[in-house]
């Protein structure tokens, strides 16, 4: 999921040629000197990012410490290895079946979670499974496994060559429609085989999941319908995989994944992880000159720009153009319009993951996960894990950082610690200003006896532009709701 067409500041002709080869048009009018261009949306600025290390030691933002001795593998996470033997699966990114407002859906008395699961010894074994439990029992033992959502042959959809070539299933979201159907959105990921033109393309994809209750206490997947690709980038608003990699330089970190469904005034949208395109502030060294990516004083901008231009990570910084994008859908869940990003992180990071958005007390809250290992910020190291958050009066922005910098959650653990967590996801509740934070625990393949599993949930309180971890609020592993 990476690639980079480095735009160099040589001449207007050289720049235009590079961008046109990538399928876009030049939008950089001012090369060699500073300028300020927001492209009409919000940004994770270097000024804000550099202030995060000074905040992250506060208890307000710390992911709670969990007791490793109490952590259990998800008992129902069983599957088959390559030889057909029953094995314990890793379970990592998960997302609940939600109502249109983001609250957890009641599906005929059940709570449903979709999640990525696979063989701990095969990192490419990444597919979506459905887990469920009766509402009211929050123990980890209550969760049952309905198995893989899709059969291998489900992707053989006529006239959808993108779906036909799917190699893996990556993260997404699910909504309970007004007519009672389960609509799943996820990321179709192609394999990585550059010699044959495959660069791990990521495509936002959807299907209706048909579920029945064959006997009391048991749900099963009865196949899927309306299975189709939605969006894989347009080059102008959002980078395509060909822009990133077809030139043969694989240093880029291309992302177009994690679709999160949301409705506003009856209109349907997907918010997703992406990278900016040629008309929304594309990557390249000229981004070092855009003061909108820095904020702060002119002296700060000049000093920071000089530091970036001399950095050993200069190439990575120039390629950093992570974004949280948005598209509008038609009523049949096909693409209606491509819209400008909600927020971008040029020069800060190329990867802001798992966008999650909902409305609370009249304001829109946008959350995203990221790793220090992917950030180019002094004071942040490879073991730092973050959830960042932003608030707006409108779905489409502008968005302002929560808590001054965007910091909502921080964890700094050895990745080999059993209680290491990631993919934090904020679940709004029917009442109140506390949201339940879910995540997964334990990195894949690090232990023989511990697998990636549901982490204990906990609460975060939201008040306007401020958030804080609620003290002593640790819940059961995988718990979604509180009374």
TIKE-642313 format. One record per residue (C-alpha): x, z, y. Coordinates in steps of 0.2 Angstrom, whole numbers, plus 2048, in hexadecimal, padded with zeros to 3 digits. Layout:
N
(site (X, Z, Y))
...
***
This chain:
483
(site (800, 800, 800))
(site (80D, 7FB, 80C))
(site (815, 7ED, 816))
(site (81C, 7E8, 827))
(site (81D, 7DA, 833))
(site (829, 7E1, 840))
(site (825, 7DA, 851))
(site (835, 7D8, 85A))
(site (837, 7D7, 86D))
(site (841, 7C7, 86E))
(site (836, 7BB, 878))
(site (823, 7B8, 87A))
(site (825, 7A8, 86F))
(site (82E, 7B2, 861))
(site (821, 7C0, 861))
(site (812, 7B4, 861))
(site (81A, 7AA, 853))
(site (81C, 7BA, 848))
(site (80A, 7C0, 84C))
(site (802, 7AF, 849))
(site (80B, 7AE, 838))
(site (803, 7BF, 834))
(site (7F2, 7B7, 838))
(site (7EF, 7BE, 849))
(site (7F3, 7BB, 85C))
(site (7FF, 7C4, 867))
(site (7F7, 7D1, 872))
(site (808, 7D8, 879))
(site (808, 7D2, 88B))
(site (816, 7DD, 891))
(site (827, 7DD, 887))
(site (836, 7E6, 88C))
(site (82E, 7F2, 898))
(site (822, 801, 897))
(site (80F, 7FE, 898))
(site (7FF, 809, 894))
(site (7F2, 801, 888))
(site (7E5, 80B, 87E))
(site (7DC, 7FB, 878))
(site (7CC, 804, 87B))
(site (7CD, 813, 86E))
(site (7D6, 823, 86B))
(site (7E7, 827, 865))
(site (7F1, 835, 85C))
(site (7FE, 836, 869))
(site (810, 83B, 867))
(site (80E, 849, 874))
(site (800, 851, 869))
(site (809, 84E, 859))
(site (819, 857, 85F))
(site (80F, 866, 864))
(site (808, 868, 852))
(site (817, 871, 84B))
(site (815, 87F, 858))
(site (803, 882, 853))
(site (804, 880, 840))
(site (80B, 892, 83D))
(site (7FA, 89A, 843))
(site (7EE, 8A1, 836))
(site (7E1, 897, 83F))
(site (7E7, 887, 837))
(site (7EF, 88D, 826))
(site (7E8, 887, 816))
(site (7E4, 898, 80D))
(site (7F1, 89D, 800))
(site (7EA, 89C, 7EE))
(site (7EE, 8A7, 7DF))
(site (7F6, 89B, 7D3))
(site (7F1, 8A6, 7C4))
(site (7DF, 8A2, 7C7))
(site (7E0, 88F, 7C8))
(site (7D9, 886, 7BA))
(site (7D8, 874, 7B5))
(site (7C7, 86C, 7B6))
(site (7C1, 86F, 7A4))
(site (7B6, 860, 7A4))
(site (7C3, 854, 7AA))
(site (7C6, 84B, 799))
(site (7CA, 839, 796))
(site (7D4, 82E, 78B))
(site (7E6, 829, 78B))
(site (7ED, 817, 788))
(site (7EC, 81A, 775))
(site (7DA, 821, 776))
(site (7DE, 833, 774))
(site (7D4, 840, 77D))
(site (7DF, 848, 78B))
(site (7DD, 853, 79A))
(site (7DC, 849, 7AA))
(site (7E3, 84B, 7BB))
(site (7D5, 84C, 7C9))
(site (7DA, 84A, 7DB))
(site (7D1, 842, 7E9))
(site (7BE, 847, 7E8))
(site (7AF, 844, 7F3))
(site (79D, 84B, 7F1))
(site (78D, 841, 7F1))
(site (787, 843, 802))
(site (777, 841, 80D))
(site (779, 835, 81C))
(site (77D, 844, 827))
(site (78C, 84A, 81C))
(site (783, 859, 814))
(site (784, 85A, 801))
(site (776, 850, 7F8))
(site (76A, 858, 7EC))
(site (769, 84B, 7DE))
(site (75A, 851, 7D3))
(site (762, 863, 7D3))
(site (774, 85E, 7D1))
(site (783, 85D, 7DC))
(site (78E, 84E, 7D8))
(site (7A0, 84B, 7DC))
(site (7A9, 83A, 7DA))
(site (7BC, 83B, 7D8))
(site (7CC, 833, 7D3))
(site (7D2, 837, 7C2))
(site (7DF, 831, 7B5))
(site (7EC, 834, 7A8))
(site (7F9, 840, 7AF))
(site (807, 835, 7A7))
(site (801, 825, 7AF))
(site (801, 825, 7C2))
(site (7F8, 814, 7C2))
(site (7E9, 81B, 7B8))
(site (7DE, 81D, 7C7))
(site (7CC, 81C, 7C5))
(site (7BC, 824, 7CB))
(site (7B3, 830, 7C1))
(site (7A2, 839, 7C4))
(site (7A1, 84C, 7C2))
(site (791, 856, 7C5))
(site (789, 868, 7C3))
(site (779, 870, 7C6))
(site (776, 877, 7D7))
(site (77A, 88A, 7D9))
(site (787, 88B, 7CC))
(site (798, 88A, 7D5))
(site (7A4, 88E, 7C7))
(site (7B1, 881, 7C2))
(site (7A9, 882, 7B0))
(site (799, 87C, 7B7))
(site (7A0, 86A, 7BA))
(site (79C, 85D, 7AD))
(site (7A4, 84C, 7AC))
(site (799, 83C, 7AB))
(site (7A9, 832, 7A8))
(site (7AF, 822, 7B1))
(site (7A3, 81B, 7BD))
(site (7A8, 809, 7BA))
(site (7AB, 800, 7AA))
(site (7BA, 7F4, 7AA))
(site (7AE, 7E5, 7AA))
(site (7A4, 7EB, 7B8))
(site (7B0, 7E3, 7C4))
(site (7AD, 7D1, 7BD))
(site (7A1, 7CD, 7CB))
(site (79E, 7BA, 7CE))
(site (7A4, 7B4, 7DE))
(site (7AE, 7C3, 7E3))
(site (7C0, 7BF, 7DF))
(site (7C6, 7CF, 7E8))
(site (7BC, 7DA, 7DC))
(site (7C1, 7D0, 7CD))
(site (7D3, 7D4, 7D0))
(site (7D1, 7E7, 7D2))
(site (7DF, 7F1, 7CA))
(site (7DA, 803, 7CF))
(site (7CC, 80D, 7D8))
(site (7D1, 817, 7E7))
(site (7C8, 824, 7F2))
(site (7B8, 822, 7FB))
(site (7A7, 82A, 7FE))
(site (795, 82A, 7F7))
(site (784, 82C, 7FF))
(site (772, 82F, 7F9))
(site (768, 822, 800))
(site (756, 824, 808))
(site (74F, 81C, 7F8))
(site (758, 828, 7EC))
(site (766, 81D, 7E6))
(site (779, 822, 7E5))
(site (783, 816, 7F0))
(site (796, 817, 7ED))
(site (7A4, 811, 7F8))
(site (7B5, 810, 7F2))
(site (7C6, 807, 7F4))
(site (7CA, 7F8, 7E8))
(site (7DD, 7F8, 7E6))
(site (7E6, 7E8, 7DF))
(site (7F6, 7EA, 7D5))
(site (807, 7E8, 7DC))
(site (80F, 7D8, 7D6))
(site (817, 7CF, 7E5))
(site (81E, 7C1, 7DA))
(site (80C, 7BC, 7D7))
(site (805, 7C0, 7E8))
(site (7FE, 7D1, 7E5))
(site (802, 7DE, 7F2))
(site (7F7, 7EC, 7ED))
(site (7E9, 7E6, 7F8))
(site (7DC, 7F3, 7FD))
(site (7CA, 7EE, 7FF))
(site (7BB, 7F9, 804))
(site (7AE, 7F6, 7F6))
(site (79D, 7FD, 7F2))
(site (790, 7FE, 7E3))
(site (780, 806, 7DF))
(site (783, 813, 7D1))
(site (774, 815, 7C5))
(site (773, 827, 7BE))
(site (767, 82E, 7B2))
(site (764, 83F, 7AA))
(site (762, 83B, 797))
(site (760, 84E, 793))
(site (75E, 85E, 79D))
(site (76F, 862, 7A5))
(site (777, 852, 7A2))
(site (77A, 843, 7AE))
(site (780, 832, 7A8))
(site (785, 822, 7B1))
(site (77A, 813, 7AC))
(site (784, 806, 7B3))
(site (786, 7FF, 7C5))
(site (77E, 7F1, 7CF))
(site (781, 7E8, 7E0))
(site (794, 7EA, 7DD))
(site (79D, 7E1, 7EB))
(site (7AC, 7E1, 7F7))
(site (7A9, 7E5, 809))
(site (7B9, 7E4, 814))
(site (7CB, 7E1, 812))
(site (7D1, 7E0, 824))
(site (7D0, 7D2, 831))
(site (7E1, 7D2, 838))
(site (7DB, 7D4, 84A))
(site (7D3, 7E6, 849))
(site (7DC, 7EB, 839))
(site (7EB, 7E6, 830))
(site (7E9, 7DB, 820))
(site (7F4, 7DD, 811))
(site (7FB, 7CC, 814))
(site (801, 7D1, 825))
(site (80A, 7DF, 81E))
(site (813, 7D8, 80F))
(site (812, 7C5, 80D))
(site (822, 7C3, 817))
(site (82B, 7CC, 809))
(site (82F, 7DC, 813))
(site (827, 7EA, 809))
(site (82C, 7F9, 815))
(site (81B, 7FA, 81D))
(site (80D, 806, 817))
(site (7FE, 7FC, 817))
(site (7ED, 805, 816))
(site (7DB, 7FF, 815))
(site (7D2, 80C, 80B))
(site (7C7, 81C, 809))
(site (7B7, 816, 810))
(site (7AC, 824, 816))
(site (799, 820, 819))
(site (790, 826, 828))
(site (780, 822, 831))
(site (77C, 823, 843))
(site (76A, 81F, 84A))
(site (766, 817, 83A))
(site (775, 80B, 83A))
(site (781, 80B, 82C))
(site (794, 80C, 82E))
(site (7A4, 80F, 824))
(site (7B3, 818, 82C))
(site (7C3, 815, 823))
(site (7D6, 816, 823))
(site (7DF, 807, 829))
(site (7ED, 800, 834))
(site (7EA, 7F8, 845))
(site (7EA, 7E5, 847))
(site (7F1, 7D9, 853))
(site (7E3, 7DD, 860))
(site (7E3, 7F0, 85F))
(site (7F5, 7F4, 861))
(site (7FF, 7EC, 853))
(site (80F, 7F4, 84C))
(site (820, 7EF, 853))
(site (82E, 7F5, 85E))
(site (824, 7F1, 86D))
(site (819, 7FF, 869))
(site (827, 80B, 86F))
(site (823, 805, 881))
(site (810, 809, 881))
(site (80E, 819, 88A))
(site (7FC, 81B, 883))
(site (805, 820, 872))
(site (80E, 82E, 87B))
(site (804, 837, 889))
(site (80D, 844, 892))
(site (818, 842, 8A1))
(site (822, 832, 8A5))
(site (832, 83C, 8A2))
(site (82B, 841, 891))
(site (827, 82F, 88D))
(site (838, 828, 892))
(site (842, 836, 888))
(site (837, 834, 879))
(site (838, 821, 879))
(site (84B, 822, 87A))
(site (84B, 82E, 86B))
(site (840, 822, 861))
(site (84A, 813, 865))
(site (85A, 81C, 85F))
(site (852, 824, 850))
(site (858, 820, 83E))
(site (845, 81E, 83A))
(site (843, 811, 848))
(site (83C, 804, 83C))
(site (830, 810, 834))
(site (82A, 816, 845))
(site (828, 804, 84B))
(site (81D, 801, 83C))
(site (812, 810, 83E))
(site (801, 80B, 843))
(site (7F4, 815, 839))
(site (7E2, 814, 83E))
(site (7D1, 81A, 83A))
(site (7C6, 80B, 83A))
(site (7B3, 808, 83B))
(site (7A8, 7FA, 836))
(site (795, 7F8, 837))
(site (78C, 7F3, 827))
(site (77C, 7E9, 825))
(site (76D, 7F2, 81B))
(site (774, 7EA, 80B))
(site (785, 7F2, 80E))
(site (78D, 7E1, 812))
(site (799, 7E0, 821))
(site (78F, 7DE, 832))
(site (79D, 7E1, 83F))
(site (7AF, 7E6, 840))
(site (7B2, 7F3, 84E))
(site (7C1, 7FA, 857))
(site (7C9, 809, 84F))
(site (7C3, 81A, 853))
(site (7D5, 821, 854))
(site (7E7, 81A, 850))
(site (7F8, 822, 84E))
(site (805, 815, 854))
(site (817, 81C, 854))
(site (811, 82C, 84B))
(site (80C, 827, 83A))
(site (807, 818, 82F))
(site (7FB, 822, 825))
(site (7EC, 82D, 82A))
(site (7E1, 82F, 81A))
(site (7D0, 834, 814))
(site (7C6, 832, 824))
(site (7B7, 83E, 824))
(site (7AA, 83E, 832))
(site (799, 847, 836))
(site (78F, 84D, 844))
(site (78D, 85F, 848))
(site (785, 867, 857))
(site (783, 856, 860))
(site (795, 852, 85E))
(site (79F, 846, 852))
(site (7AD, 84E, 848))
(site (7BA, 843, 840))
(site (7C7, 849, 834))
(site (7D6, 842, 82B))
(site (7E4, 847, 81F))
(site (7F6, 843, 821))
(site (807, 848, 81A))
(site (816, 84D, 824))
(site (820, 841, 819))
(site (818, 833, 821))
(site (819, 839, 833))
(site (827, 836, 840))
(site (826, 846, 849))
(site (834, 853, 84D))
(site (830, 864, 845))
(site (825, 85C, 837))
(site (82D, 85B, 826))
(site (829, 852, 815))
(site (820, 862, 80E))
(site (813, 863, 81D))
(site (801, 85F, 818))
(site (7F4, 85D, 826))
(site (7E2, 85B, 82A))
(site (7E0, 854, 83B))
(site (7CF, 854, 845))
(site (7C7, 84C, 854))
(site (7B7, 84E, 85D))
(site (7AC, 842, 868))
(site (79B, 841, 86F))
(site (799, 830, 867))
(site (79C, 829, 856))
(site (7A7, 81C, 85D))
(site (7B1, 827, 869))
(site (7BB, 82B, 873))
(site (7C2, 839, 868))
(site (7CB, 848, 86E))
(site (7D6, 852, 863))
(site (7D0, 863, 85C))
(site (7DA, 872, 861))
(site (7E3, 869, 86E))
(site (7EE, 85F, 862))
(site (7E2, 85A, 853))
(site (7E9, 867, 847))
(site (7DC, 86E, 83C))
(site (7E5, 873, 82C))
(site (7F7, 875, 827))
(site (800, 878, 816))
(site (812, 879, 813))
(site (816, 87B, 800))
(site (822, 875, 7F4))
(site (819, 866, 7EC))
(site (81D, 86E, 7DB))
(site (813, 87D, 7DF))
(site (803, 87E, 7D5))
(site (7F9, 883, 7E4))
(site (7FE, 874, 7EE))
(site (7EF, 86B, 7F5))
(site (7EB, 85A, 7FD))
(site (7DC, 84F, 802))
(site (7D3, 85C, 80C))
(site (7C1, 857, 80F))
(site (7B5, 860, 81B))
(site (7A3, 862, 814))
(site (796, 866, 821))
(site (789, 873, 81C))
(site (776, 872, 81F))
(site (777, 881, 82B))
(site (785, 889, 836))
(site (796, 883, 83D))
(site (7A0, 887, 82D))
(site (7A6, 878, 823))
(site (7AC, 879, 811))
(site (7BD, 872, 80E))
(site (7C0, 86A, 7FD))
(site (7D0, 863, 7F6))
(site (7DA, 861, 7E6))
(site (7E8, 86C, 7E0))
(site (7F8, 868, 7D7))
(site (802, 858, 7D8))
(site (800, 84B, 7CA))
(site (80C, 84C, 7BB))
(site (816, 85B, 7C1))
(site (811, 867, 7B3))
(site (80C, 866, 7A0))
(site (7FF, 873, 7A1))
(site (7F8, 871, 7B3))
(site (7F0, 861, 7B9))
(site (7E9, 85C, 7CA))
(site (7D8, 865, 7CB))
(site (7CB, 86B, 7D7))
(site (7D3, 877, 7E4))
(site (7CA, 887, 7E9))
(site (7BF, 882, 7F8))
(site (7BF, 88C, 809))
(site (7B7, 88C, 81A))
(site (7BB, 886, 82B))
(site (7B1, 88A, 83A))
(site (7AE, 87D, 847))
(site (7AA, 882, 859))
(site (7AA, 874, 866))
(site (7BC, 86E, 867))
(site (7C3, 87C, 85D))
(site (7C4, 880, 84A))
(site (7CB, 88E, 840))
(site (7CD, 892, 82E))
(site (7C1, 8A0, 829))
(site (7CA, 8B0, 823))
(site (7C7, 8B5, 811))
(site (7BC, 8A6, 80E))
(site (7C3, 89F, 7FE))
(site (7B6, 898, 7F2))
(site (7B5, 892, 7E0))
(site (7BF, 883, 7DB))
(site (7B5, 873, 7E1))
(site (7A7, 87D, 7E9))
(site (79E, 872, 7F5))
(site (791, 87D, 7FE))
(site (78E, 88E, 804))
(site (77D, 897, 808))
***
